[in-house]
Amino acid sequence: MMSAIDTALSGMAAFTKKIEVTAHNVANVNTDGFHKSRTEFVELKTGGVLPVVQKDDSAGPAVLKDTGYGAAQVELSNVDLGEEAVSQIIAQRGFEANLSTLKTADDMLGSILDIKK
């Protein structure tokens, strides 16, 4: 069984990974042929959570572009900025919730140590 501090740290690390993946997707929104990634959380039997990153291989929209050698059909990125904004907000709130848990566990531990003195 994991302590509240270990559980909160596990959650913070998972949401940090989610923020990193979302930021990478946003940074490549204008990269032709880029395929976004998604972060899913898997519960560990020992407690805590493991972030699993998976590539979304769905095709982005295709447009005609001038490549310098004539017009050619080019696949754009499959990143949706609205979806990425929502994902960032969820990750931020999840991180904040785990941070609050960590602070509360720290305060409780401090109180127990003060009582023991």
TORKOL-4160 file (C-alpha; in steps of 0.2 Angstrom, whole numbers, padded with zeros to 4 digits, m for minus):
117
<pt num="1" X="0000" Y="0000" Z="0000"/>
<pt num="2" X="0007" Y="0017" Z="m0005"/>
<pt num="3" X="0007" Y="0032" Z="0007"/>
<pt num="4" X="m0003" Y="0048" Z="0002"/>
<pt num="5" X="0013" Y="0056" Z="m0002"/>
<pt num="6" X="0019" Y="0042" Z="m0014"/>
<pt num="7" X="0002" Y="0042" Z="m0022"/>
<pt num="8" X="0002" Y="0061" Z="m0025"/>
<pt num="9" X="0019" Y="0061" Z="m0032"/>
<pt num="10" X="0014" Y="0047" Z="m0044"/>
<pt num="11" X="m0001" Y="0057" Z="m0050"/>
<pt num="12" X="0009" Y="0073" Z="m0052"/>
<pt num="13" X="0022" Y="0064" Z="m0062"/>
<pt num="14" X="0008" Y="0056" Z="m0073"/>
<pt num="15" X="0000" Y="0073" Z="m0076"/>
<pt num="16" X="0017" Y="0081" Z="m0080"/>
<pt num="17" X="0019" Y="0068" Z="m0094"/>
<pt num="18" X="0001" Y="0073" Z="m0100"/>
<pt num="19" X="0006" Y="0091" Z="m0101"/>
<pt num="20" X="0022" Y="0087" Z="m0110"/>
<pt num="21" X="0013" Y="0076" Z="m0123"/>
<pt num="22" X="0000" Y="0090" Z="m0126"/>
<pt num="23" X="0013" Y="0103" Z="m0127"/>
<pt num="24" X="0023" Y="0093" Z="m0140"/>
<pt num="25" X="0006" Y="0091" Z="m0150"/>
<pt num="26" X="0003" Y="0110" Z="m0150"/>
<pt num="27" X="0021" Y="0113" Z="m0155"/>
<pt num="28" X="0019" Y="0103" Z="m0170"/>
<pt num="29" X="0001" Y="0108" Z="m0175"/>
<pt num="30" X="0008" Y="0116" Z="m0192"/>
<pt num="31" X="0020" Y="0102" Z="m0196"/>
<pt num="32" X="0014" Y="0093" Z="m0211"/>
<pt num="33" X="0011" Y="0074" Z="m0208"/>
<pt num="34" X="0013" Y="0075" Z="m0189"/>
<pt num="35" X="0002" Y="0063" Z="m0179"/>
<pt num="36" X="m0003" Y="0068" Z="m0162"/>
<pt num="37" X="0000" Y="0057" Z="m0146"/>
<pt num="38" X="m0012" Y="0054" Z="m0132"/>
<pt num="39" X="m0008" Y="0050" Z="m0114"/>
<pt num="40" X="m0018" Y="0037" Z="m0104"/>
<pt num="41" X="m0016" Y="0032" Z="m0086"/>
<pt num="42" X="m0015" Y="0014" Z="m0080"/>
<pt num="43" X="m0017" Y="0010" Z="m0062"/>
<pt num="44" X="m0003" Y="0000" Z="m0055"/>
<pt num="45" X="m0007" Y="m0015" Z="m0043"/>
<pt num="46" X="0005" Y="m0008" Z="m0030"/>
<pt num="47" X="m0003" Y="0009" Z="m0031"/>
<pt num="48" X="m0001" Y="0025" Z="m0040"/>
<pt num="49" X="m0003" Y="0027" Z="m0059"/>
<pt num="50" X="0008" Y="0025" Z="m0075"/>
<pt num="51" X="0006" Y="0037" Z="m0089"/>
<pt num="52" X="0006" Y="0027" Z="m0106"/>
<pt num="53" X="0009" Y="0037" Z="m0122"/>
<pt num="54" X="0001" Y="0031" Z="m0138"/>
<pt num="55" X="0002" Y="0038" Z="m0156"/>
<pt num="56" X="m0014" Y="0042" Z="m0165"/>
<pt num="57" X="m0011" Y="0037" Z="m0182"/>
<pt num="58" X="m0027" Y="0044" Z="m0189"/>
<pt num="59" X="m0024" Y="0054" Z="m0205"/>
<pt num="60" X="m0025" Y="0073" Z="m0205"/>
<pt num="61" X="m0034" Y="0083" Z="m0218"/>
<pt num="62" X="m0026" Y="0083" Z="m0235"/>
<pt num="63" X="m0023" Y="0099" Z="m0245"/>
<pt num="64" X="m0015" Y="0104" Z="m0261"/>
<pt num="65" X="0001" Y="0114" Z="m0259"/>
<pt num="66" X="0014" Y="0121" Z="m0270"/>
<pt num="67" X="0030" Y="0111" Z="m0267"/>
<pt num="68" X="0041" Y="0120" Z="m0279"/>
<pt num="69" X="0040" Y="0106" Z="m0292"/>
<pt num="70" X="0021" Y="0109" Z="m0294"/>
<pt num="71" X="0005" Y="0106" Z="m0284"/>
<pt num="72" X="0005" Y="0090" Z="m0273"/>
<pt num="73" X="m0007" Y="0083" Z="m0261"/>
<pt num="74" X="0000" Y="0085" Z="m0243"/>
<pt num="75" X="m0007" Y="0078" Z="m0227"/>
<pt num="76" X="m0008" Y="0091" Z="m0213"/>
<pt num="77" X="m0006" Y="0087" Z="m0194"/>
<pt num="78" X="m0020" Y="0079" Z="m0186"/>
<pt num="79" X="m0019" Y="0090" Z="m0170"/>
<pt num="80" X="m0035" Y="0099" Z="m0165"/>
<pt num="81" X="m0030" Y="0114" Z="m0154"/>
<pt num="82" X="m0047" Y="0114" Z="m0145"/>
<pt num="83" X="m0045" Y="0096" Z="m0140"/>
<pt num="84" X="m0027" Y="0100" Z="m0134"/>
<pt num="85" X="m0033" Y="0116" Z="m0124"/>
<pt num="86" X="m0045" Y="0105" Z="m0115"/>
<pt num="87" X="m0032" Y="0092" Z="m0112"/>
<pt num="88" X="m0020" Y="0105" Z="m0105"/>
<pt num="89" X="m0034" Y="0111" Z="m0093"/>
<pt num="90" X="m0038" Y="0093" Z="m0087"/>
<pt num="91" X="m0019" Y="0090" Z="m0084"/>
<pt num="92" X="m0017" Y="0106" Z="m0075"/>
<pt num="93" X="m0031" Y="0103" Z="m0063"/>
<pt num="94" X="m0026" Y="0085" Z="m0060"/>
<pt num="95" X="m0008" Y="0091" Z="m0056"/>
<pt num="96" X="m0016" Y="0104" Z="m0044"/>
<pt num="97" X="m0027" Y="0092" Z="m0035"/>
<pt num="98" X="m0012" Y="0080" Z="m0032"/>
<pt num="99" X="m0001" Y="0095" Z="m0026"/>
<pt num="100" X="m0015" Y="0099" Z="m0013"/>
<pt num="101" X="m0015" Y="0081" Z="m0008"/>
<pt num="102" X="0004" Y="0082" Z="m0006"/>
<pt num="103" X="0003" Y="0098" Z="0005"/>
<pt num="104" X="m0011" Y="0090" Z="0016"/>
<pt num="105" X="m0001" Y="0074" Z="0019"/>
<pt num="106" X="0015" Y="0085" Z="0023"/>
<pt num="107" X="0004" Y="0096" Z="0035"/>
<pt num="108" X="m0003" Y="0080" Z="0044"/>
<pt num="109" X="0015" Y="0072" Z="0045"/>
<pt num="110" X="0021" Y="0089" Z="0053"/>
<pt num="111" X="0007" Y="0089" Z="0065"/>
<pt num="112" X="0011" Y="0071" Z="0070"/>
<pt num="113" X="0029" Y="0075" Z="0073"/>
<pt num="114" X="0024" Y="0090" Z="0083"/>
<pt num="115" X="0013" Y="0079" Z="0094"/>
<pt num="116" X="0027" Y="0067" Z="0097"/>
<pt num="117" X="0039" Y="0080" Z="0103"/>
